[in-house]
Amino acid sequence: MKQEKLITMRKMRGYSQVYMAQQAAMEQTTYSKKEIGKSNITDAEWNKFAKVLNVPLEEIKDLDRSLAMKNKNWDFNNNETGIQYINMPENVFDVIMKYNGRLEEENEHLRQEILSLKQGTNTIFVSNLVE
């Protein structure tokens, strides 16, 4: 996904990719990959870009097109709210969710098998998830 707001703001200021890359202490090719969505932009980099462009972070970061994941027990080391924004194709997210569902089903079967073994019954549950 292109970082359209970042590109637009950079061009409005008349800044080149080389200039932005220098300000963020990276190569121009690295910056270019970030702009076109081939490489992820870290929160620290978003903050640097916002400072260089002299705009609020929210003005260049397209938050509504990102997948927000929040879990207070995780430490993403990117801001105080524990929210990490991840850009990914929708089909990748669908595959992850499908796989997660299968893992949850398999875990439930394993819990039942463990419970059965603890209770002394010799019933073994065979997972129907194996293809």
Steps between C-alpha positions, in 0.01 A plus 500: 500500500627842415541749781299758307483763772874483560572531127257789458639695796859441386421628151303799635812604693714453192715237673667220307522140613873554541438789742244301702734201513790717621284652774395150614858366479427240232580434138273647231414149376391400852284811528348433158404145602330639810309757295363244256420248772766239427652556846324578825539840660574483872340738746837667553530557123143637480593745776817607313305551178237707681772720653675550166169592334401711803155338525318301769562127473131431432513724194743276312428161654193339348370344821160402365654273236714313751420196705515596866591231745484570871596281790607656830714195584721545195781750475533631148747772603340747267271715711344530842160364395619152404353538152696381200391582148568239238437529128432169331300373205149390599553145369799455732286603797228253391752214485633589846149508647409165337818340633437647845151347503639159411760526776228589753296193393805275530582645844148420619536139382833475683346644819227236483759226450706623799189515717410147395847374587492673840165340577643158426297422194690367208292676236726669249361778287615501142512841345296536187713797404780297341473507124 
